[in-house]
Amino acid sequence: MNITVKNDATSAPTILTPVSPRFIRLKHVVIALLLSIVFFLLFCFIALHAYIAWVLSNPTVAPIYSNPELAKSMAYENITFPALDESRMMHGWYIPANGSNKTIVFSHGYGANREETWVPMYDLAHYAHRLNYNIIMFDYGFAAEYNKDVATGGKIESQQLLGAIKLAKDKGAESIIVWGFSMGAGTALQAGLQTQDVDAMILDSTFLLEPDTLYHNIKNQIDLPRHPSLEILELLFPALNGTGLSQIPYREVKSKDYPFPTFFIHGTEDEKAPYPIAKKLAANQTNPLSDVWIVQDSHHELIFREHSREYLRRVSSFLGNVKTSLAKQHEQQE
């Protein structure tokens, strides 16, 4: 039945056609379908970010394949020591140098273990050992053979590095140098905020986990919008690895003038840690022995491979200057 409605005396009557139940049902189905699609896409978007956060927190690390004796004929001893906060036991190697009271602690990068073959770490350890340095090489928790930790961008790793520094001191080191690579260099800077036992640092391809570098690395793999991707990851990281970006002291590191000399080494073609961060960090340093070497056309953690002679020459000069300065300080104290 049609219904006639009169608006007023002069207007024509308006006939209201009743909406069929079938049309109403179809409308509800379309709305439900559209909402389902929206929620599905939203779920996929969040799930993608959860996967990214999980992968970043759980890097795949190759097993140890050699040792200092087999690789470079360096006598060594297996070491076990606690992280400074005693959160876990660390494992590594101690390579003693005859009569030496100076030690280099190597701080390996993300996705690697103490061997870090692409550097290659054995070659640099052998070089430092020939300069009569004791060597400590160890695995961060995320690279451990057993009882792996998640990677936290330096938050818990800095405590593990501080444990290695304490071990060096306990073994009689009067001079301790940290030689870090990539996130191991960023971890070293975080540890440097918490200790007075470091006498110098050599930092190769410094990667400091902060929103800019995190997004830079994600965008290199998949083109996601900066917002809300960073906000979603910031919410997910604490659930997956117990650490939010706000817990990493990247602002303090980026503004810190460290009391010890620091040598920054970085390549202009570094796709993981853009080189302006190294220039910025170096510009903050007022220690007269601090230096920076920005290498044209070099890549992330491959600078030693690409410029071996110049690399060792500059490192040797830096270590020599540090040694001379520490000797003068010791004489003045006596």
BADO-577348 format. One line per 4 residues: their letters; for each residue x negated, y, z of N, C-alpha, C. Coordinates in steps of 0.1 Angstrom, whole numbers, padded with zeros to 4 digits. Layout:
% BADO-577348
A	X:Y:Z:X:Y:Z:X:Y:Z | ...;
This chain:
% BADO-577348
MNIT	-0009:-0012:0000:0000:0000:0000:-0009:0012:0000 | -0006:0022:-0009:-0013:0035:-0009:-0007:0044:0001 | -0015:0053:0007:-0010:0062:0017:-0011:0076:0011 | 0000:0084:0011:0000:0097:0006:-0001:0107:0018;
VKND	-0010:0117:0017:-0012:0127:0027:-0009:0140:0021 | -0001:0148:0027:0002:0162:0023:-0006:0172:0031 | -0015:0180:0024:-0023:0189:0032:-0015:0202:0036 | -0007:0207:0026:0001:0219:0029:0012:0219:0019;
ATSA	0019:0230:0020:0031:0231:0011:0027:0232:-0004 | 0016:0238:-0007:0013:0241:-0021:0003:0231:-0027 | -0004:0224:-0019:-0015:0215:-0024:-0008:0202:-0029 | -0016:0196:-0038:-0011:0183:-0043:-0014:0172:-0033;
PTIL	-0006:0162:-0033:-0008:0152:-0023:-0021:0144:-0026 | -0028:0140:-0015:-0041:0132:-0016:-0037:0118:-0013 | -0042:0110:-0022:-0039:0095:-0020:-0052:0089:-0015 | -0052:0083:-0003:-0063:0075:0003:-0062:0061:-0001;
TPVS	-0072:0056:-0008:-0073:0042:-0011:-0080:0034:-0001 | -0074:0025:0006:-0081:0017:0016:-0094:0010:0011 | -0105:0011:0020:-0117:0004:0016:-0115:-0011:0018 | -0119:-0019:0009:-0117:-0033:0010:-0127:-0039:0020;
PRFI	-0123:-0049:0027:-0132:-0056:0036:-0144:-0062:0029 | -0143:-0065:0016:-0154:-0071:0009:-0165:-0060:0007 | -0161:-0048:0004:-0170:-0037:0002:-0178:-0034:0016 | -0170:-0034:0026:-0176:-0031:0040:-0187:-0042:0043;
RLKH	-0183:-0054:0040:-0193:-0065:0043:-0205:-0063:0034 | -0204:-0060:0021:-0215:-0058:0012:-0224:-0046:0017 | -0218:-0036:0022:-0225:-0024:0027:-0233:-0029:0039 | -0228:-0036:0048:-0235:-0041:0060:-0246:-0050:0056;
VVIA	-0244:-0058:0046:-0255:-0067:0041:-0266:-0059:0036 | -0263:-0049:0028:-0274:-0041:0022:-0282:-0034:0032 | -0275:-0028:0042:-0282:-0021:0053:-0291:-0031:0061 | -0285:-0042:0064:-0293:-0052:0071:-0305:-0057:0063;
LLLS	-0303:-0058:0050:-0315:-0063:0042:-0325:-0052:0041 | -0321:-0039:0040:-0331:-0028:0040:-0338:-0027:0053 | -0331:-0029:0064:-0338:-0028:0077:-0347:-0040:0079 | -0343:-0052:0074:-0352:-0063:0075:-0365:-0061:0067;
IVFF	-0364:-0055:0055:-0376:-0052:0047:-0385:-0042:0054 | -0379:-0032:0060:-0386:-0022:0067:-0394:-0028:0079 | -0387:-0036:0087:-0393:-0042:0098:-0403:-0052:0094 | -0401:-0059:0083:-0411:-0069:0078:-0424:-0062:0074;
LLFC	-0422:-0051:0067:-0434:-0043:0062:-0441:-0037:0074 | -0434:-0032:0084:-0440:-0027:0096:-0447:-0038:0104 | -0441:-0050:0105:-0448:-0061:0111:-0461:-0064:0104 | -0460:-0065:0090:-0472:-0068:0083:-0483:-0058:0084;
FIAL	-0479:-0045:0085:-0489:-0034:0087:-0496:-0036:0100 | -0488:-0038:0111:-0494:-0040:0124:-0502:-0053:0125 | -0497:-0063:0119:-0504:-0076:0119:-0518:-0075:0112 | -0518:-0067:0101:-0531:-0065:0094:-0541:-0058:0103;
HAYI	-0536:-0048:0110:-0545:-0041:0120:-0549:-0050:0131 | -0540:-0059:0136:-0544:-0068:0146:-0555:-0077:0141 | -0554:-0082:0129:-0564:-0091:0123:-0577:-0083:0122 | -0577:-0071:0117:-0589:-0063:0116:-0596:-0061:0130;
AWVL	-0588:-0058:0140:-0593:-0057:0154:-0599:-0070:0159 | -0592:-0081:0156:-0597:-0094:0160:-0610:-0097:0153 | -0611:-0095:0140:-0623:-0098:0133:-0635:-0090:0138 | -0632:-0077:0140:-0643:-0068:0145:-0648:-0072:0159;
SNPT	-0638:-0077:0167:-0642:-0081:0181:-0649:-0095:0182 | -0647:-0103:0171:-0652:-0117:0171:-0661:-0119:0158 | -0672:-0113:0157:-0680:-0114:0145:-0686:-0129:0144 | -0687:-0133:0131:-0693:-0146:0128:-0708:-0144:0129;
VAPI	-0715:-0152:0137:-0730:-0151:0139:-0736:-0164:0135 | -0746:-0164:0127:-0754:-0176:0123:-0761:-0182:0135 | -0763:-0195:0136:-0771:-0201:0147:-0786:-0197:0146 | -0793:-0199:0157:-0807:-0197:0157:-0813:-0208:0149;
YSNP	-0822:-0204:0140:-0828:-0214:0131:-0843:-0217:0133 | -0849:-0208:0141:-0864:-0209:0143:-0868:-0205:0157 | -0880:-0201:0159:-0885:-0196:0171:-0898:-0188:0168 | -0904:-0180:0178:-0916:-0173:0175:-0928:-0181:0171;
ELAK	-0929:-0193:0177:-0940:-0202:0174:-0940:-0207:0160 | -0928:-0212:0156:-0927:-0217:0142:-0927:-0206:0132 | -0921:-0194:0135:-0920:-0184:0125:-0934:-0176:0123 | -0940:-0173:0135:-0952:-0164:0134:-0963:-0169:0143;
SMAY	-0963:-0181:0148:-0974:-0187:0156:-0976:-0179:0169 | -0965:-0174:0175:-0966:-0166:0187:-0961:-0175:0199 | -0969:-0177:0209:-0965:-0184:0220:-0954:-0177:0228 | -0945:-0184:0233:-0933:-0178:0239:-0928:-0187:0250;
ENIT	-0919:-0181:0258:-0912:-0188:0268:-0897:-0185:0267 | -0889:-0195:0269:-0874:-0193:0270:-0871:-0185:0283 | -0862:-0176:0282:-0859:-0168:0294:-0843:-0168:0295 | -0839:-0167:0308:-0825:-0166:0312:-0825:-0155:0322;
FPAL	-0816:-0145:0320:-0815:-0134:0330:-0801:-0129:0330 | -0797:-0123:0341:-0783:-0118:0342:-0782:-0104:0335 | -0770:-0101:0330:-0767:-0087:0326:-0768:-0079:0339 | -0770:-0066:0338:-0772:-0058:0350:-0760:-0058:0359;
DESR	-0748:-0059:0353:-0736:-0060:0361:-0732:-0074:0365 | -0741:-0083:0361:-0740:-0098:0365:-0727:-0104:0359 | -0723:-0098:0348:-0711:-0104:0342:-0713:-0117:0334 | -0726:-0119:0330:-0729:-0132:0323:-0744:-0133:0324;
MMHG	-0748:-0146:0320:-0763:-0148:0319:-0766:-0147:0304 | -0778:-0141:0302:-0783:-0139:0289:-0795:-0149:0286 | -0797:-0151:0273:-0807:-0161:0269:-0816:-0154:0258 | -0829:-0157:0258:-0837:-0151:0248:-0851:-0157:0249;
WYIP	-0861:-0149:0244:-0875:-0153:0244:-0884:-0142:0250 | -0894:-0146:0257:-0904:-0136:0262:-0917:-0140:0255 | -0923:-0131:0248:-0936:-0133:0241:-0946:-0125:0248 | -0955:-0131:0256:-0964:-0123:0264:-0976:-0119:0255;
ANGS	-0982:-0108:0258:-0994:-0103:0252:-1005:-0103:0263 | -1017:-0107:0259:-1028:-0109:0269:-1031:-0096:0277 | -1029:-0096:0290:-1033:-0085:0298:-1025:-0072:0296 | -1013:-0073:0289:-1006:-0061:0286:-0995:-0058:0297;
NKTI	-0994:-0045:0299:-0984:-0040:0308:-0973:-0031:0301 | -0973:-0033:0288:-0962:-0026:0280:-0954:-0036:0272 | -0941:-0033:0272:-0931:-0043:0266:-0922:-0036:0257 | -0919:-0042:0245:-0909:-0038:0236:-0897:-0048:0238;
VFSH	-0885:-0042:0240:-0873:-0050:0240:-0865:-0047:0227 | -0863:-0058:0220:-0856:-0057:0207:-0841:-0058:0210 | -0833:-0049:0203:-0819:-0048:0205:-0812:-0050:0191 | -0807:-0063:0189:-0803:-0066:0176:-0789:-0060:0173;
GYGA	-0785:-0061:0160:-0773:-0055:0156:-0761:-0064:0156 | -0749:-0058:0152:-0736:-0065:0152:-0737:-0076:0141 | -0731:-0087:0144:-0730:-0098:0135:-0743:-0105:0133 | -0752:-0103:0142:-0765:-0110:0141:-0769:-0115:0155;
NREE	-0780:-0123:0155:-0786:-0127:0168:-0800:-0122:0169 | -0807:-0127:0179:-0821:-0121:0181:-0830:-0122:0169 | -0827:-0131:0160:-0836:-0133:0148:-0833:-0123:0137 | -0821:-0118:0136:-0817:-0108:0126:-0826:-0109:0113;
TWVP	-0823:-0119:0106:-0832:-0123:0095:-0833:-0112:0084 | -0823:-0104:0081:-0824:-0095:0070:-0833:-0083:0074 | -0836:-0081:0087:-0845:-0070:0090:-0859:-0071:0084 | -0867:-0081:0085:-0866:-0093:0094:-0873:-0091:0107;
MYDL	-0866:-0096:0118:-0870:-0093:0131:-0883:-0100:0135 | -0886:-0112:0130:-0898:-0119:0134:-0910:-0111:0129 | -0909:-0105:0117:-0921:-0097:0112:-0924:-0085:0121 | -0913:-0078:0126:-0916:-0067:0134:-0920:-0071:0148;
AHYA	-0915:-0082:0153:-0920:-0087:0166:-0935:-0091:0165 | -0939:-0097:0154:-0953:-0101:0152:-0962:-0088:0151 | -0957:-0078:0144:-0964:-0066:0143:-0966:-0059:0157 | -0955:-0058:0165:-0956:-0052:0178:-0965:-0061:0187;
HRLN	-0964:-0074:0186:-0973:-0082:0194:-0988:-0080:0191 | -0991:-0078:0178:-1005:-0075:0174:-1009:-0062:0180 | -1000:-0053:0183:-1004:-0040:0190:-1005:-0042:0205 | -1004:-0055:0209:-1006:-0058:0223:-0994:-0055:0232;
YNII	-0982:-0056:0226:-0970:-0054:0234:-0964:-0068:0237 | -0959:-0069:0250:-0951:-0080:0253:-0938:-0078:0246 | -0931:-0089:0242:-0919:-0088:0234:-0907:-0095:0241 | -0896:-0089:0242:-0884:-0096:0247:-0874:-0096:0235;
MFDY	-0869:-0107:0231:-0859:-0109:0221:-0848:-0117:0227 | -0835:-0112:0227:-0824:-0119:0233:-0812:-0117:0225 | -0802:-0126:0228:-0789:-0125:0221:-0779:-0117:0230 | -0772:-0108:0224:-0760:-0102:0231:-0749:-0113:0232;
GFAA	-0740:-0110:0241:-0730:-0120:0244:-0722:-0124:0232 | -0719:-0115:0223:-0711:-0119:0211:-0719:-0128:0201 | -0732:-0129:0204:-0741:-0138:0195:-0745:-0150:0203 | -0740:-0152:0215:-0745:-0163:0223:-0741:-0177:0217;
EYNK	-0750:-0187:0219:-0747:-0200:0213:-0735:-0206:0221 | -0734:-0204:0234:-0723:-0209:0242:-0716:-0198:0249 | -0704:-0199:0253:-0697:-0190:0261:-0698:-0176:0255 | -0693:-0175:0242:-0694:-0162:0235:-0685:-0151:0242;
DVAT	-0690:-0139:0242:-0682:-0127:0245:-0676:-0121:0233 | -0666:-0113:0234:-0662:-0104:0223:-0672:-0093:0222 | -0672:-0087:0210:-0680:-0075:0208:-0673:-0063:0212 | -0679:-0054:0219:-0672:-0042:0225:-0678:-0029:0220;
GGKI	-0687:-0029:0210:-0693:-0016:0206:-0703:-0010:0215 | -0708:-0018:0224:-0718:-0013:0234:-0714:-0012:0248 | -0701:-0013:0251:-0696:-0011:0265:-0702:-0022:0274 | -0699:-0035:0271:-0705:-0045:0279:-0719:-0048:0274;
ESQQ	-0722:-0046:0261:-0736:-0049:0256:-0746:-0040:0263 | -0743:-0028:0266:-0753:-0019:0273:-0757:-0025:0286 | -0748:-0032:0293:-0751:-0038:0306:-0761:-0050:0303 | -0759:-0057:0292:-0767:-0068:0289:-0781:-0063:0285;
LLGA	-0782:-0052:0278:-0795:-0046:0274:-0802:-0041:0287 | -0795:-0035:0296:-0801:-0031:0309:-0806:-0042:0317 | -0800:-0054:0316:-0805:-0066:0322:-0819:-0070:0316 | -0820:-0069:0303:-0833:-0072:0296:-0843:-0062:0300;
IKLA	-0840:-0049:0302:-0849:-0039:0306:-0854:-0042:0320 | -0845:-0046:0329:-0848:-0049:0342:-0858:-0061:0343 | -0855:-0071:0334:-0864:-0082:0333:-0878:-0078:0329 | -0879:-0069:0319:-0892:-0064:0315:-0900:-0058:0327;
KDKG	-0892:-0050:0334:-0898:-0043:0346:-0903:-0053:0357 | -0894:-0063:0359:-0897:-0074:0369:-0910:-0082:0365 | -0912:-0082:0352:-0924:-0090:0347:-0937:-0081:0346 | -0935:-0069:0352:-0947:-0060:0354:-0949:-0050:0343;
AESI	-0939:-0048:0335:-0941:-0037:0324:-0941:-0023:0331 | -0951:-0016:0328:-0952:-0002:0332:-0947:0008:0321 | -0946:0003:0309:-0941:0010:0298:-0931:0002:0290 | -0919:0007:0288:-0908:-0001:0282:-0903:0007:0270;
IVWG	-0903:0001:0258:-0898:0007:0246:-0886:-0002:0241 | -0875:0004:0238:-0864:-0003:0232:-0864:0000:0217 | -0863:-0011:0210:-0863:-0010:0195:-0850:-0016:0190 | -0841:-0007:0186:-0827:-0011:0183:-0824:-0009:0168;
FSMG	-0814:-0018:0164:-0809:-0018:0150:-0794:-0017:0150 | -0789:-0008:0141:-0775:-0007:0139:-0767:-0005:0152 | -0757:-0014:0155:-0750:-0013:0168:-0759:-0015:0180 | -0770:-0023:0177:-0780:-0024:0188:-0787:-0011:0191;
AGTA	-0788:-0002:0182:-0794:0011:0184:-0784:0020:0191 | -0771:0019:0187:-0760:0026:0194:-0759:0021:0209 | -0760:0008:0211:-0760:0003:0224:-0772:0008:0232 | -0783:0009:0226:-0795:0014:0233:-0793:0028:0238;
LQAG	-0786:0037:0230:-0784:0050:0234:-0774:0051:0246 | -0764:0041:0246:-0755:0040:0257:-0762:0036:0270 | -0771:0026:0268:-0779:0022:0280:-0788:0033:0285 | -0793:0041:0275:-0802:0052:0279:-0795:0063:0288;
LQTQ	-0782:0063:0288:-0775:0072:0297:-0775:0067:0311 | -0779:0054:0313:-0777:0048:0326:-0790:0043:0333 | -0801:0046:0327:-0814:0041:0333:-0825:0051:0331 | -0835:0050:0340:-0847:0059:0340:-0859:0050:0337;
DVDA	-0857:0037:0333:-0868:0028:0331:-0872:0027:0317 | -0866:0034:0308:-0870:0034:0294:-0880:0046:0291 | -0891:0043:0284:-0901:0053:0281:-0900:0058:0267 | -0893:0051:0258:-0892:0055:0244:-0882:0046:0237;
MILD	-0877:0051:0226:-0868:0042:0218:-0871:0044:0203 | -0870:0033:0196:-0871:0034:0181:-0857:0029:0176 | -0850:0037:0169:-0836:0034:0165:-0834:0034:0150 | -0832:0022:0145:-0831:0020:0130:-0816:0019:0126;
STFL	-0812:0027:0117:-0798:0026:0112:-0788:0027:0123 | -0789:0037:0132:-0780:0038:0143:-0765:0038:0140 | -0758:0028:0146:-0744:0028:0144:-0738:0030:0158 | -0730:0041:0159:-0723:0044:0171:-0708:0043:0169;
LEPD	-0702:0034:0176:-0688:0031:0174:-0680:0043:0179 | -0674:0050:0170:-0665:0061:0173:-0654:0061:0162 | -0644:0069:0163:-0633:0069:0154:-0637:0071:0139 | -0646:0081:0137:-0651:0084:0123:-0658:0072:0117;
TLYH	-0667:0066:0124:-0675:0055:0118:-0666:0042:0117 | -0657:0040:0126:-0648:0029:0126:-0640:0030:0113 | -0633:0041:0111:-0625:0043:0099:-0633:0042:0086 | -0645:0048:0087:-0654:0048:0075:-0656:0033:0071;
NIKN	-0659:0024:0080:-0662:0010:0077:-0649:0003:0073 | -0638:0006:0078:-0625:0000:0074:-0622:0004:0060 | -0623:0017:0057:-0620:0022:0044:-0629:0016:0033 | -0641:0013:0037:-0650:0006:0027:-0645:-0007:0023;
QIDL	-0636:-0014:0031:-0631:-0027:0028:-0617:-0027:0023 | -0609:-0018:0029:-0595:-0017:0025:-0590:-0003:0027 | -0582:0002:0017:-0578:0016:0017:-0565:0017:0026 | -0568:0020:0038:-0557:0022:0048:-0557:0037:0052;
PRHP	-0545:0042:0055:-0545:0056:0059:-0552:0058:0073 | -0559:0069:0074:-0566:0072:0087:-0556:0072:0099 | -0544:0078:0096:-0534:0079:0106:-0522:0072:0100 | -0515:0062:0107:-0517:0059:0121:-0527:0047:0123;
SLEI	-0536:0044:0114:-0544:0032:0115:-0553:0033:0128 | -0559:0044:0130:-0568:0046:0142:-0560:0045:0155 | -0548:0050:0155:-0540:0050:0167:-0536:0035:0170 | -0532:0028:0159:-0528:0014:0161:-0540:0006:0167;
LELL	-0552:0008:0161:-0564:0000:0165:-0567:0004:0179 | -0566:0017:0183:-0569:0021:0196:-0560:0014:0206 | -0547:0011:0202:-0538:0003:0211:-0542:-0012:0211 | -0547:-0017:0200:-0549:-0031:0199:-0562:-0036:0206;
FPAL	-0573:-0027:0204:-0586:-0031:0209:-0586:-0035:0224 | -0580:-0028:0233:-0580:-0032:0247:-0573:-0046:0249 | -0563:-0049:0241:-0557:-0062:0243:-0566:-0073:0237 | -0574:-0071:0227:-0582:-0081:0221:-0596:-0082:0226;
NGTG	-0602:-0071:0231:-0615:-0072:0236:-0617:-0065:0249 | -0607:-0059:0254:-0607:-0053:0268:-0614:-0039:0267 | -0616:-0033:0255:-0623:-0021:0254:-0616:-0012:0244 | -0612:0000:0249:-0607:0010:0240:-0618:0019:0235;
LSQI	-0616:0026:0224:-0626:0035:0219:-0629:0046:0229 | -0619:0050:0237:-0621:0061:0247:-0631:0056:0258 | -0633:0043:0259:-0642:0038:0270:-0657:0038:0265 | -0659:0040:0252:-0673:0041:0247:-0677:0056:0248;
PYRE	-0688:0059:0254:-0692:0073:0257:-0699:0079:0244 | -0692:0078:0233:-0698:0083:0221:-0700:0099:0221 | -0690:0106:0227:-0692:0120:0228:-0704:0124:0236 | -0706:0117:0247:-0718:0120:0256:-0731:0117:0248;
VKSK	-0731:0105:0241:-0743:0102:0233:-0746:0112:0223 | -0735:0117:0216:-0737:0126:0205:-0742:0140:0209 | -0741:0143:0222:-0745:0156:0227:-0757:0155:0237 | -0762:0143:0239:-0773:0141:0249:-0787:0144:0244;
DYPF	-0794:0151:0252:-0808:0153:0250:-0815:0144:0259 | -0820:0133:0254:-0826:0122:0262:-0840:0126:0267 | -0843:0122:0279:-0856:0127:0285:-0868:0120:0278 | -0866:0108:0272:-0877:0100:0266:-0878:0103:0251;
PTFF	-0889:0101:0245:-0890:0103:0231:-0883:0093:0223 | -0876:0097:0212:-0868:0088:0204:-0872:0090:0189 | -0873:0079:0182:-0877:0080:0168:-0865:0074:0160 | -0858:0082:0153:-0846:0078:0145:-0851:0075:0131;
IHGT	-0846:0064:0126:-0849:0060:0112:-0836:0056:0105 | -0834:0063:0094:-0821:0061:0087:-0822:0063:0072 | -0814:0055:0065:-0813:0056:0050:-0802:0065:0045 | -0804:0072:0034:-0793:0080:0029:-0782:0072:0022;
EDEK	-0785:0060:0019:-0775:0051:0012:-0769:0041:0022 | -0769:0045:0035:-0763:0036:0045:-0748:0037:0044 | -0742:0026:0040:-0727:0026:0039:-0720:0023:0051 | -0727:0019:0062:-0720:0015:0074:-0721:0026:0085;
APYP	-0732:0033:0085:-0734:0044:0095:-0740:0056:0087 | -0731:0065:0082:-0736:0076:0074:-0748:0083:0081 | -0758:0087:0073:-0770:0092:0079:-0769:0105:0087 | -0758:0114:0084:-0757:0126:0092:-0757:0124:0107;
IAKK	-0751:0112:0111:-0751:0110:0126:-0765:0109:0131 | -0775:0103:0124:-0788:0102:0129:-0794:0116:0129 | -0791:0124:0119:-0797:0138:0119:-0791:0146:0131 | -0778:0144:0134:-0772:0151:0145:-0778:0147:0158;
LAAN	-0780:0134:0160:-0786:0129:0172:-0800:0134:0174 | -0807:0134:0163:-0821:0138:0164:-0822:0153:0167 | -0813:0161:0161:-0813:0175:0163:-0811:0179:0178 | -0805:0170:0186:-0802:0173:0200:-0815:0171:0209;
QTNP	-0825:0164:0203:-0836:0160:0211:-0847:0171:0212 | -0851:0174:0224:-0862:0184:0226:-0875:0179:0231 | -0875:0165:0233:-0888:0159:0237:-0898:0161:0225 | -0910:0167:0227:-0919:0170:0216:-0923:0157:0208;
LSDV	-0922:0145:0213:-0925:0134:0206:-0914:0127:0198 | -0902:0132:0200:-0890:0127:0193:-0891:0131:0178 | -0886:0122:0169:-0888:0124:0155:-0876:0118:0148 | -0875:0121:0135:-0865:0115:0126:-0871:0113:0112;
WIVQ	-0868:0101:0107:-0872:0098:0093:-0860:0094:0085 | -0855:0103:0076:-0844:0101:0068:-0850:0096:0054 | -0847:0084:0051:-0853:0077:0039:-0844:0077:0027 | -0848:0084:0017:-0840:0085:0005:-0837:0072:-0002;
DSHH	-0824:0070:-0005:-0820:0058:-0012:-0822:0045:-0005 | -0824:0045:0008:-0825:0033:0016:-0812:0029:0022 | -0811:0016:0026:-0798:0011:0030:-0798:0006:0045 | -0786:0003:0049:-0784:-0001:0063:-0793:-0013:0067;
ELIF	-0802:-0010:0077:-0811:-0020:0083:-0821:-0027:0073 | -0822:-0021:0061:-0831:-0026:0051:-0843:-0017:0048 | -0845:-0007:0057:-0855:0002:0054:-0869:-0004:0055 | -0871:-0013:0065:-0884:-0020:0066:-0887:-0028:0054;
REHS	-0877:-0035:0049:-0879:-0043:0037:-0882:-0034:0025 | -0876:-0022:0024:-0877:-0014:0012:-0889:-0005:0013 | -0894:-0002:0025:-0906:0007:0026:-0915:0002:0037 | -0920:-0010:0036:-0927:-0017:0047:-0939:-0009:0052;
REYL	-0948:-0005:0043:-0960:0001:0047:-0957:0015:0054 | -0949:0023:0048:-0945:0036:0054:-0938:0034:0067 | -0930:0024:0068:-0922:0021:0080:-0932:0018:0092 | -0941:0009:0089:-0951:0005:0100:-0960:0016:0103;
RRVS	-0964:0024:0093:-0973:0035:0096:-0966:0045:0105 | -0954:0049:0103:-0947:0058:0111:-0944:0053:0125 | -0940:0040:0126:-0937:0034:0139:-0950:0034:0147 | -0961:0030:0140:-0974:0029:0147:-0978:0042:0152;
SFLG	-0976:0053:0144:-0980:0066:0149:-0971:0071:0161 | -0958:0068:0160:-0949:0071:0171:-0954:0064:0184 | -0956:0051:0183:-0960:0043:0195:-0973:0048:0200 | -0983:0052:0191:-0995:0057:0196:-0994:0070:0204;
NVKT	-0985:0079:0199:-0983:0091:0206:-0976:0089:0219 | -0967:0079:0220:-0960:0076:0233:-0971:0070:0242 | -0979:0062:0238:-0990:0056:0246:-0999:0066:0252 | -1003:0076:0243:-1012:0086:0248:-1005:0095:0258;
SLAK	-0993:0099:0256:-0985:0107:0265:-0983:0101:0278 | -0980:0088:0278:-0978:0080:0291:-0991:0079:0299 | -1002:0077:0291:-1015:0077:0298:-1019:0090:0305 | -1016:0101:0298:-1018:0114:0304:-1010:0116:0317;
QHEQ	-0997:0112:0316:-0988:0113:0327:-0993:0105:0339 | -0998:0093:0336:-1004:0085:0347:-1016:0091:0353 | -1024:0097:0345:-1037:0104:0350:-1033:0115:0359 | -1023:0123:0355:-1018:0135:0363:-1012:0130:0377;
QE	-1005:0119:0376:-0999:0114:0389:-1010:0109:0399 | -1021:0105:0393:-1032:0100:0402:-1040:0112:0408;
